[in-house]
Amino acid sequence: MTASDEGFIDVRGLEKSFTVRRRGGLWRRTAEQVRAVDGVSFALRRGEMAGFIGPNGAGKSTTVKMLTGILTPTGGRLRVAGLDPQRERTRLVRRIGVVFGQRTTLWWDLPLRDSYGLVRRMYRIPKARYEANLERCVELLELGALLDVPVRQLSLGQRMRGDIAAALLHEPDVLYLDEPTIGLDVVSKAKVRDFLVDLNAERGTTVLLTTHDLSDIEHLCKRVVVIDHGRLMYDGALAGLHEIGQSRRTLVVDLERELPPIEKVDGARTVRTEGPRQWLTFPASASAAPLVAQIAARYPLVDLSVREPDIEDVIARMYGT
Ligand SMILES: Nc1ncnc2c1ncn2[C@@H]1O[C@H](COP(=O)(O)OP(=O)(O)OP(=O)(O)O)[C@@H](O)[C@H]1O
């Protein structure tokens, strides 16, 4: 691995401010700076798959637009595949693929096959390479029966698979995915996820995945980068988010009979009771064993189980929502 593989996507102190004009009274208009991205730094290794998450308005799209060269940063430094996205945008375009879940890059009235032909001409992909890539995508994304269907007649899941293939025909080294499973049913989601895992393993494509669907991240990414209000909140292993979010695990306790809420158990709090069953929460970082021992010593315990924190709760806690 070379030094450039280490920082294949390299973001340092990235900033983007927008000037927004607002009415400051009947006649006056005031110009206000919105700091959409406010000093964000992270780096992805070549071949890494990372989740890029944060609440609405956090600055994710603005960051991705800068990474693709669509927007110019107002500060900081950026490198993608060794290129400066703003100065070398034309060269960069050949190295990256972009998929937006909420809108298609395909031609609405054309069959998929014709859309792909246009993509081939746009990128000037040599015939043999194009055909090999198309064949691979068609096979893995199960597009064979759909190639002659106009895009407007495809289901959302089929269209998404079609869009992913379109983004990969020129064999990009970097793939940006923005909500790639939004609105998809369980089967389509699984197909898209499986394909991305294979793509990453086979071709070593570097993937930055923006999503509100945290199960996408759980299936695909070991690493997450979290931003909020334009600032980096967390960058690391998915598992570590739990600690950062100070999340709590839940102990579900079945007693012999209905009793008043369990009290005086170190670090645990009874949050719900329903007949003989009680729910206690405790810090995710703590061990359940001493709590169970304390409960068993003072209450007629029949059964118990521990529930892990939901990643969505963890994120919500991080954001203080
Ligand atoms: N062209 C623009 N002009 C002014 N403000 C903008 C512009 N684009 C984005 N913003 C503001 O910058 C902030 C970050 O927006 P951005 O779209 O990057 O967030 P996001 O994390 O992608 O959100 P979402 O998940 O809703 O897509 C928001 O406050 C947004 O209103």
The ligand as an SDF file (V2000), in Angstrom:
LIG
                    3D

 31 33  0  0  0  0  0  0  0  0999 V2000
  -26.7440   26.4870   -1.9110 N   0  0  0  0  0  0  0  0  0  0  0  0
  -26.9470   26.7270   -0.6330 C   0  0  0  0  0  0  0  0  0  0  0  0
  -27.1740   27.9880   -0.1920 N   0  0  0  0  0  0  0  0  0  0  0  0
  -27.3630   28.2480    1.1250 C   0  0  0  0  0  0  0  0  0  0  0  0
  -27.3450   27.3100    2.0890 N   0  0  0  0  0  0  0  0  0  0  0  0
  -27.1300   26.0500    1.7280 C   0  0  0  0  0  0  0  0  0  0  0  0
  -26.9130   25.6790    0.3580 C   0  0  0  0  0  0  0  0  0  0  0  0
  -26.7120   24.3380    0.3030 N   0  0  0  0  0  0  0  0  0  0  0  0
  -26.8030   23.8850    1.5700 C   0  0  0  0  0  0  0  0  0  0  0  0
  -27.0600   24.9150    2.4270 N   0  0  0  0  0  0  0  0  0  0  0  0
  -27.1910   24.8130    3.8940 C   0  0  0  0  0  0  0  0  0  0  0  0
  -26.0550   24.1400    4.3870 O   0  0  0  0  0  0  0  0  0  0  0  0
  -26.4080   23.2650    5.4470 C   0  0  0  0  0  0  0  0  0  0  0  0
  -25.9490   21.8510    5.1080 C   0  0  0  0  0  0  0  0  0  0  0  0
  -26.7420   21.3190    4.0510 O   0  0  0  0  0  0  0  0  0  0  0  0
  -26.5040   19.8900    3.3810 P   0  0  0  0  0  0  0  0  0  0  0  0
  -27.4850   19.7660    2.2560 O   0  0  0  0  0  0  0  0  0  0  0  0
  -25.0750   19.7180    3.0620 O   0  0  0  0  0  0  0  0  0  0  0  0
  -26.9150   18.9090    4.5650 O   0  0  0  0  0  0  0  0  0  0  0  0
  -27.1440   17.3430    4.5370 P   0  0  0  0  0  0  0  0  0  0  0  0
  -26.3850   16.8080    5.6990 O   0  0  0  0  0  0  0  0  0  0  0  0
  -26.8130   16.7920    3.2020 O   0  0  0  0  0  0  0  0  0  0  0  0
  -28.6850   17.1990    4.7970 O   0  0  0  0  0  0  0  0  0  0  0  0
  -29.7690   16.1230    4.2330 P   0  0  0  0  0  0  0  0  0  0  0  0
  -29.5460   14.8720    5.0110 O   0  0  0  0  0  0  0  0  0  0  0  0
  -31.0640   16.7730    4.5830 O   0  0  0  0  0  0  0  0  0  0  0  0
  -29.5360   15.9880    2.7640 O   0  0  0  0  0  0  0  0  0  0  0  0
  -27.9120   23.4180    5.6410 C   0  0  0  0  0  0  0  0  0  0  0  0
  -28.1090   24.3500    6.6680 O   0  0  0  0  0  0  0  0  0  0  0  0
  -28.3640   23.9430    4.3160 C   0  0  0  0  0  0  0  0  0  0  0  0
  -29.5410   24.7190    4.4770 O   0  0  0  0  0  0  0  0  0  0  0  0
  1  2  1  0
  2  3  1  0
  2  7  2  0
  3  4  2  0
  4  5  1  0
  5  6  2  0
  6  7  1  0
  6 10  1  0
  7  8  1  0
  8  9  2  0
  9 10  1  0
 10 11  1  0
 11 12  1  0
 11 30  1  0
 12 13  1  0
 13 14  1  0
 13 28  1  0
 14 15  1  0
 15 16  1  0
 16 17  2  0
 16 18  1  0
 16 19  1  0
 19 20  1  0
 20 21  2  0
 20 22  1  0
 20 23  1  0
 23 24  1  0
 24 25  2  0
 24 26  1  0
 24 27  1  0
 28 29  1  0
 28 30  1  0
 30 31  1  0
M  END
$$$$
